[in-house]
């Protein structure tokens, strides 16, 4: 199962990559008129099984992206990858109206996914995967649905430990 990252190593030790999924100009109606600000949706990952999605709002784009990166690093999850840089089994993720199906693929397939889900999978370090977005087209909800799906990934050894049976019995 994907677990929230522990703070046993500093954030600067690993090589983080950041990708902005969406920047949207939002406004708030106040007494003097409309107050404009920006919302940035950012995916942060190290391509070694850690990924997070963050949202930041500020009066300028650079500040919103910076806040989004900081939020993404707080939301990091760990993913167990196979030797083929894929996941061990099919998972479904839901968030709001968005639903995502993620399936493992054979080596050499590449990342077959669209939009925000593709960005999340690439920054997680997954190289061979199939994914389909269903329901919503909202990039934030789709990215969070992908994170929800990746949190459900469990390896055979984790399942054996959970059931308190030997690993060989799972393969039988």
VEXDREN-2710 file (C-alpha; in Angstrom, 1 decimal):
% VEXDREN-2710
k/r/px/py/pz
1/UNK/0.0/0.0/0.0
2/UNK/1.3/3.5/-0.8
3/UNK/2.2/5.2/2.4
4/UNK/2.6/8.8/3.3
5/UNK/6.3/9.7/3.1
6/UNK/8.2/9.7/6.4
7/UNK/10.6/12.6/7.1
8/UNK/13.6/10.3/7.5
9/UNK/15.5/12.1/4.7
10/UNK/15.5/15.7/3.8
11/UNK/13.7/17.0/0.8
12/UNK/16.9/18.4/-0.8
13/UNK/18.6/14.9/-0.9
14/UNK/16.4/13.7/-3.8
15/UNK/16.0/15.3/-7.2
16/UNK/12.5/16.7/-7.3
17/UNK/10.8/17.6/-10.5
18/UNK/7.8/20.0/-10.7
19/UNK/5.3/20.3/-13.5
20/UNK/2.5/22.8/-13.7
21/UNK/-0.8/21.2/-14.8
22/UNK/-2.9/24.3/-14.9
23/UNK/-2.8/28.0/-14.1
24/UNK/-6.1/29.7/-13.8
25/UNK/-7.0/33.3/-13.1
26/UNK/-9.6/33.5/-10.4
27/UNK/-11.4/36.5/-9.0
28/UNK/-13.1/37.4/-5.8
29/UNK/-15.8/40.1/-5.7
30/UNK/-15.0/42.6/-2.9
31/UNK/-16.4/46.0/-2.0
32/UNK/-14.1/47.9/-4.3
33/UNK/-14.6/45.6/-7.3
34/UNK/-12.9/42.3/-8.3
35/UNK/-9.7/41.1/-6.8
36/UNK/-7.8/38.9/-9.2
37/UNK/-5.5/36.1/-8.2
38/UNK/-4.0/33.0/-9.7
39/UNK/-4.4/29.3/-8.9
40/UNK/-1.7/26.8/-9.9
41/UNK/-2.0/23.1/-9.8
42/UNK/1.4/21.5/-9.6
43/UNK/2.7/17.9/-9.6
44/UNK/5.9/17.2/-7.7
45/UNK/7.8/13.9/-8.0
46/UNK/11.3/12.3/-8.0
47/UNK/10.7/9.6/-10.6
48/UNK/11.6/7.0/-8.0
49/UNK/8.2/6.2/-6.6
50/UNK/7.3/9.4/-4.8
51/UNK/4.7/11.9/-6.1
52/UNK/2.3/14.5/-4.8
53/UNK/-0.2/17.0/-6.1
54/UNK/-0.4/20.5/-4.7
55/UNK/-2.5/23.7/-5.2
56/UNK/-1.3/27.2/-4.6
57/UNK/-3.1/30.5/-4.8
58/UNK/-1.4/33.9/-4.9
59/UNK/-1.7/37.4/-6.5
60/UNK/1.0/36.5/-9.0
61/UNK/1.7/33.3/-11.0
62/UNK/5.2/32.7/-9.6
63/UNK/4.0/32.9/-6.0
64/UNK/1.1/30.5/-6.8
65/UNK/3.5/28.0/-8.4
66/UNK/5.8/28.2/-5.4
67/UNK/2.9/27.6/-3.0
68/UNK/1.7/24.7/-5.1
69/UNK/5.2/23.1/-5.0
70/UNK/5.3/23.4/-1.2
71/UNK/1.8/21.9/-0.9
72/UNK/2.8/19.1/-3.3
73/UNK/5.8/18.2/-1.2
74/UNK/3.5/18.0/1.9
75/UNK/1.1/15.6/0.1
76/UNK/3.8/13.1/-1.1
77/UNK/3.0/9.4/-1.3
78/UNK/5.3/6.4/-1.8
79/UNK/4.5/3.9/-4.6
80/UNK/5.9/0.3/-4.9
81/UNK/7.1/-0.2/-8.5
82/UNK/7.8/-3.5/-10.2
83/UNK/11.1/-4.3/-12.0
84/UNK/9.4/-3.3/-15.3
85/UNK/8.7/0.2/-13.9
86/UNK/5.0/-0.5/-13.6
87/UNK/2.6/-1.4/-10.9
88/UNK/1.7/-5.0/-9.7
89/UNK/-2.1/-4.9/-10.4
90/UNK/-5.0/-2.9/-11.8
91/UNK/-6.3/-0.1/-9.6
92/UNK/-9.2/2.3/-9.7
93/UNK/-9.2/5.8/-8.2
94/UNK/-11.9/8.2/-7.5
95/UNK/-11.9/11.9/-6.4
96/UNK/-15.0/14.0/-6.8
97/UNK/-16.6/13.4/-10.2
98/UNK/-13.3/12.0/-11.6
99/UNK/-12.6/8.3/-11.9
100/UNK/-9.3/6.8/-13.1
101/UNK/-8.5/3.2/-14.1
102/UNK/-4.8/2.4/-14.1
103/UNK/-3.5/-0.9/-15.5
104/UNK/0.0/-2.4/-15.6
105/UNK/1.6/-2.8/-19.0
106/UNK/4.4/-4.9/-20.6
107/UNK/7.9/-3.5/-20.8
108/UNK/8.3/-1.1/-23.8
109/UNK/4.7/0.1/-23.7
110/UNK/5.4/3.5/-22.3
111/UNK/2.9/5.8/-20.5
112/UNK/-0.4/5.6/-22.3
113/UNK/-2.5/8.2/-20.4
114/UNK/-3.8/11.7/-20.9
115/UNK/-3.8/15.0/-19.2
116/UNK/-3.1/15.3/-15.5
117/UNK/-3.0/11.5/-15.0
118/UNK/-0.1/11.2/-17.4
119/UNK/1.9/13.9/-15.5
120/UNK/1.3/12.2/-12.2
121/UNK/2.4/8.8/-13.6
122/UNK/5.5/10.1/-15.3
123/UNK/6.7/12.0/-12.2
124/UNK/6.1/8.9/-10.0
125/UNK/8.6/7.1/-12.2
126/UNK/6.2/4.7/-13.8
127/UNK/7.4/3.9/-17.3
128/UNK/5.0/1.2/-18.6
129/UNK/1.3/1.8/-17.8
130/UNK/-2.2/2.2/-19.3
131/UNK/-4.6/4.7/-17.8
132/UNK/-8.1/6.0/-18.6
133/UNK/-9.9/9.0/-17.2
134/UNK/-13.6/8.6/-16.8
135/UNK/-16.2/11.2/-15.7
136/UNK/-14.8/14.6/-15.1
137/UNK/-12.3/16.6/-17.2
138/UNK/-11.2/18.7/-14.2
139/UNK/-7.4/18.4/-14.1
140/UNK/-7.2/18.7/-10.3
141/UNK/-9.8/16.0/-9.7
142/UNK/-8.2/13.7/-12.2
143/UNK/-4.7/14.2/-10.7
144/UNK/-6.1/13.5/-7.2
145/UNK/-8.0/10.5/-8.5
146/UNK/-4.7/9.2/-9.9
147/UNK/-3.0/9.7/-6.5
148/UNK/-5.9/7.9/-4.9
149/UNK/-5.4/4.9/-7.3
150/UNK/-1.7/4.8/-6.7
151/UNK/-2.2/4.8/-2.9
152/UNK/-4.1/1.5/-3.3
153/UNK/-1.2/-0.3/-5.0
154/UNK/0.1/-3.2/-2.9
155/UNK/2.9/-5.6/-3.6
156/UNK/2.7/-9.3/-3.1
157/UNK/4.9/-9.2/0.0
158/UNK/2.7/-6.5/1.5
159/UNK/-0.4/-8.7/0.9
160/UNK/1.3/-11.7/2.4
161/UNK/2.4/-9.8/5.5
162/UNK/-1.2/-8.4/5.9
163/UNK/-2.7/-11.8/5.7
164/UNK/0.0/-13.3/7.8
165/UNK/0.8/-16.1/5.4
166/UNK/4.0/-17.0/3.6
167/UNK/4.8/-15.3/0.3
168/UNK/4.9/-18.7/-1.6
169/UNK/1.3/-19.3/-0.7
170/UNK/0.2/-16.2/-2.6
171/UNK/1.8/-17.5/-5.8
172/UNK/0.2/-20.9/-5.5
END
